[in-house]
C-alpha cells in the first residue's frame, strides 16, 4: 500500500535526527511505549468490539516489543531511558478528534492510522540514512511494521463505520495532518 500522506517529510528532518540520534532513540522508545498504551486504551474503551479488542491486544504486545528493542539500542549506546515528554505533533493532531460515540471512534482510528503512516515514512527515511547494518535493518523492519499498523487502523474504521463517512473524514484528516507537519519545528524526534 502506498503512503497516503499529503506532505512529505523534509530532508532537513533526517539531518536533524542524525545530528542528535541519541535523542531520537529516546523519543522513539517513548513513542513505542505510548503506542502500546494507546492500544490498551482502545481495547478497554470498546470491549464489545471483538475484532478491535483482538487486534489491539496484538498491537499492544507488538508495540511493547518494539519498545524493548529500542531500549536495547539505547543501552548499547550507554544511554538510559528518559521521562516521557509531550509530543507537539500528537497533541495538535488529537485536537481534531471529534466527540460523539461513532465519530469519536472513527476519528481515533483514523488519526491513529495517519500517525502510523507518518511513522512508517519517517522510520523508512531513518533506515535509508543509517549506515550501521544492524540498526539500519531494525529501522527497515520498524517502517514495514508501522505501514501494517496504518492499514490495520484504517481497516478497523471500515469494519465498524460507514465507508462513505470514513472516506470523507480520512481525506479531511490527511489535510489536517499535512498542515500540522508543515508547521511544527523540526526536532530530533519521530514527530
N, C-alpha and C positions, 0 to 999 in steps of 0.2 A: 504494500500500500504506500502510495506516495504521501509526502508530508502535506497536510492541509494548511500549514501556516502561511499567513499573508505577508509577513515581514521577516526577511532573512536576518539572522544574527550577523552583526558586523564582524569583519576580520579583526577589528580592534579589540573585541571582546576576547578572542582567543589569545591575543598578545597580552591582555590584562591578566588572564588566567595563568598563562605560562610564566609571567613575571612574578607571580606570587602563588605558585602551585600548592604550597603547604596550606595556605588559607583556603584555596579552592577545595582541597581534600577535606578540611574540617567542615566547610559548608556542605559538601556533598554528603558526608556522614550524617549531618543534621537533617538534610533533605530526605534521606532514606528512612531515617527514624520517624520523621513526621509523616511520610507516606504510609508507613506501616500503621501508625496511629490513626491516620485518616481512614484506612481500610477497616480497621476495627470499629471506628465510629460509625461508618456506613452500615456494617452488618448489625451493629447494635441498634441503630436508628430504624432499620427496616427488617425486623425479624420475620415478617410474614412473606418476604420476597425470597423464595427458596434459591433461585439461581444467583441472585445478588449475594446472599449470605455465603453460599458455597464459593463463589468467585472471590469475594472479599477476604474470606478466610485464607484461601490460597495466596492471594495477593499480599496480605499482611505478612505471611511467612516468607514469601519471596523478597519483599522489601527489607525485612529484618535480616535476611540472609545477605542482601546487598550491603546493608549497614555493617554487618560483621566483616565482610570482605574489605570494605573501605577502611575500617578500623585497623585491619592487618597492615594495610599500606601506610596508614598514619603512624602506627607503632614502629614499622620497619624504618621509617624516616626519623625516628627518635622524637616524635611528637606525642602529645596526649590530646584526647578529645576535649572539646571546649563546650561551655554552656551554649545552648541554642540562642540564636538571635532572630529577630523578626526579619522576614523576607518581604521587602517592599513590593516586589512583583506580585506575590501571592496575596498580600494584604490588599493591594489595589484591585486585583482581578476578582477577589471574593466580594468586593463591593457590588459587582454586577449580578450576584446571586439574588434572585427574587424570592419573596416569601409566599407561602401558599403550598399546600401539600404536594400536588403533582408538579407545579412549576419549580418548587424548591428541589425536588428530586431530579428533575430534568437539568436544572442549572448546576447542581452539584456534580452530576455525572458528566455533563458536557465541559464544565470548567476543568474537572479532573482529567478528562481526555485531552484537552488542549495543553494543559500543564505537562502531561506525559509526552505529548508530541514535541513540545519545546525542549523537554529533557532529552528526547531521542536525537533531535537536531544538534543540541549543544554537546552531548556526550560523544556524538559522532565526530564533531569538529575537534574535540579534545583528542580523541583517538587518532585522527589524521595527523595532528600536530606533534604528538608524542613520538619519541624515538626509541625509548626503552621497551623491548619486546613484551615483557610480562605485563606491565601496566597498560601498554597500548592494546593488548589483547583483552584485558579486563574492560577497558572503556569501549571497545568494539562490541563486546558481549552486552554490556550495560545499555548501549544505544539500541541494540536489537530488542532487548527486554522492554525498554521504555516504549518502543514502537508497538509491541504487542499490547502493552498496557493501554496505550491510547485507543487502539482498536477495541479492547475489552470494554472500556467505559462507554465508548460510542455504541457498541452493540447492546450493552445493557439499557441504554437510553431507548434504543429502537425496540427492545423487548417489552419495556414497560409503558411506553408512551407513544402517542400517535406520530407516525413517521413525518407527516407534513409539518407538524409543530416542532418536532426535533430538528428537521432540516432548516426551518426558518430560524430557530434560535441558534443553531450551530453557526449559521452564517453571521448572525449578529455578534456572537461571542468571539468568533475569529477576528472580526474587525476591531472589537474592543481590545482583545489581547494584542493585536498588532500595534495599536496606538500606545498601549502600556509599554511594550518592549521598545518602541521608538523613543519614548520619553524618559525612561528611567536611566540614571547614570550607570556607566559600566563599572563593574567591580569583580574581584576575583571570587566569584560565586556562581552557582548554577543559574541563578536568575538575577 
